[in-house]
Amino acid sequence: KENSTNQNYAGYLAFYTRPSGSVPVERMRITSDGRGLSQFTAKAWVDFNGTGTPAINSSHNISSISDGGVGVYYPQFTVNMSATNYPLSANSHPDSYDDENCAGQNHWVNQFMVQIRRTSNGFNVDNASIQAIVFGD
């Protein structure tokens, strides 16, 4: 098509669009490992167990999780973010309490923080089912 192009470069395939009257702009890249990178694809996601030593069940672009104490976790990116202003969402499934608040917060380029707090008393609590997703570049 006249308004789109693609290029197969060393190690990745890039897709471009050409806004009216301007130069082509890269919109998506497929890397040699099969990852799709763009502003509308997840940069990282993780599903992990936060009881005891945090254990990753499945993930994309998360290399490990540090334990920050009861109810506090620090997932580390395999490939760092380019800035600290990325969108982040976290979720947990309460083990035995139905009044937990799970929040993804404190963005760094190499990691972020997930905190789970019991809303009834304000105390942090560990959880066996936690998920987080990050968008951006």
C-alpha positions as CSV (number, residue, x, y, z in Angstrom):
1,K,0.0,0.0,0.0
2,E,1.1,3.5,-0.6
3,N,0.9,4.6,3.0
4,S,2.7,1.7,4.6
5,T,6.1,0.0,4.4
6,N,8.0,-2.7,6.1
7,Q,11.7,-3.5,6.3
8,N,13.6,-6.6,7.3
9,Y,16.7,-5.3,9.1
10,A,19.3,-7.4,10.8
11,G,17.6,-9.0,13.7
12,Y,14.1,-7.4,13.4
13,L,11.2,-6.6,11.0
14,A,9.9,-3.0,11.2
15,F,6.6,-1.8,10.1
16,Y,6.1,1.9,9.1
17,T,3.2,4.2,8.2
18,R,3.5,7.4,6.3
19,P,1.2,10.2,7.6
20,S,0.0,12.4,4.8
21,G,2.8,14.3,3.2
22,S,5.5,13.2,5.8
23,V,8.3,10.7,6.2
24,P,7.6,7.1,7.2
25,V,7.3,6.5,11.0
26,E,8.0,3.2,12.6
27,R,4.9,1.8,14.3
28,M,5.8,-1.8,15.2
29,R,8.9,-3.9,15.3
30,I,9.1,-7.7,15.5
31,T,12.4,-8.8,17.1
32,S,14.4,-11.9,16.3
33,D,13.0,-13.6,19.4
34,G,9.4,-13.1,18.2
35,R,8.5,-10.2,20.4
36,G,6.3,-7.5,19.0
37,L,7.3,-4.0,20.1
38,S,5.1,-0.9,19.8
39,Q,3.2,1.6,21.9
40,F,0.1,-0.6,21.8
41,T,1.7,-3.9,22.8
42,A,2.7,-4.9,26.4
43,K,6.3,-4.1,27.2
44,A,6.3,-6.4,30.1
45,W,3.9,-8.6,32.1
46,V,4.2,-11.0,35.0
47,D,2.1,-13.6,36.9
48,F,3.8,-14.5,40.2
49,N,3.3,-16.1,43.6
50,G,4.2,-13.6,46.4
51,T,4.1,-16.0,49.4
52,G,7.5,-16.9,50.8
53,T,10.2,-16.3,48.2
54,P,8.4,-14.6,45.2
55,A,8.2,-17.1,42.3
56,I,7.4,-16.2,38.7
57,N,4.7,-18.4,37.1
58,S,4.9,-16.8,33.7
59,S,6.2,-13.5,32.3
60,H,7.4,-11.4,29.4
61,N,10.4,-9.0,29.9
62,I,10.6,-9.7,33.7
63,S,13.8,-11.3,34.8
64,S,13.3,-11.6,38.5
65,I,11.3,-10.3,41.5
66,S,12.8,-9.0,44.7
67,D,11.0,-9.3,48.0
68,G,10.5,-6.0,49.7
69,G,8.9,-7.3,52.8
70,V,5.3,-8.3,53.5
71,G,3.1,-7.4,50.6
72,V,5.9,-5.5,48.7
73,Y,7.5,-6.8,45.5
74,Y,10.0,-5.4,43.0
75,P,9.7,-7.0,39.5
76,Q,12.9,-6.3,37.5
77,F,12.8,-5.7,33.7
78,T,14.9,-7.9,31.4
79,V,15.2,-4.9,29.0
80,N,14.9,-1.6,30.8
81,M,12.2,1.0,30.0
82,S,13.4,4.1,28.2
83,A,11.8,6.4,30.8
84,T,9.9,6.3,34.1
85,N,6.5,7.6,33.0
86,Y,5.1,4.3,31.7
87,P,1.6,2.9,32.3
88,L,1.4,0.1,34.9
89,S,-1.4,-1.9,36.3
90,A,-1.3,-4.6,39.0
91,N,-3.9,-7.0,40.3
92,S,-4.1,-9.7,43.0
93,H,-6.6,-12.4,43.9
94,P,-7.1,-12.5,47.7
95,D,-6.0,-15.7,49.4
96,S,-8.3,-15.5,52.4
97,Y,-9.4,-11.9,52.6
98,D,-11.6,-10.0,50.3
99,D,-10.5,-6.5,51.2
100,E,-7.1,-6.3,49.6
101,N,-5.9,-3.3,47.5
102,C,-3.1,-4.1,45.0
103,A,-1.3,-1.2,43.4
104,G,1.6,-0.9,40.9
105,Q,3.6,2.1,41.8
106,N,7.1,3.7,42.0
107,H,8.2,3.5,38.4
108,W,12.0,3.1,37.7
109,V,13.5,2.3,34.3
110,N,14.8,-1.1,35.6
111,Q,11.9,-2.1,38.0
112,F,8.6,-1.1,39.6
113,M,6.9,-1.8,42.9
114,V,3.8,-3.8,43.6
115,Q,2.2,-3.4,47.0
116,I,-0.8,-5.3,48.5
117,R,-2.5,-3.9,51.5
118,R,-5.5,-5.0,53.5
119,T,-8.0,-2.2,53.3
120,S,-9.7,-3.0,56.6
121,N,-6.6,-2.4,58.7
122,G,-4.0,-0.9,56.4
123,F,-1.5,-3.7,56.9
124,N,0.4,-5.2,54.0
125,V,-0.3,-8.8,53.1
126,D,1.4,-11.4,50.9
127,N,-0.6,-13.1,48.2
128,A,-0.2,-16.2,46.1
129,S,-1.7,-14.8,42.9
130,I,-0.4,-11.4,41.6
131,Q,-0.3,-10.0,38.1
132,A,1.1,-6.8,36.6
133,I,1.3,-5.4,33.0
134,V,3.4,-2.5,31.7
135,F,3.0,-0.6,28.4
136,G,5.5,1.9,26.9
137,D,8.9,1.7,25.4
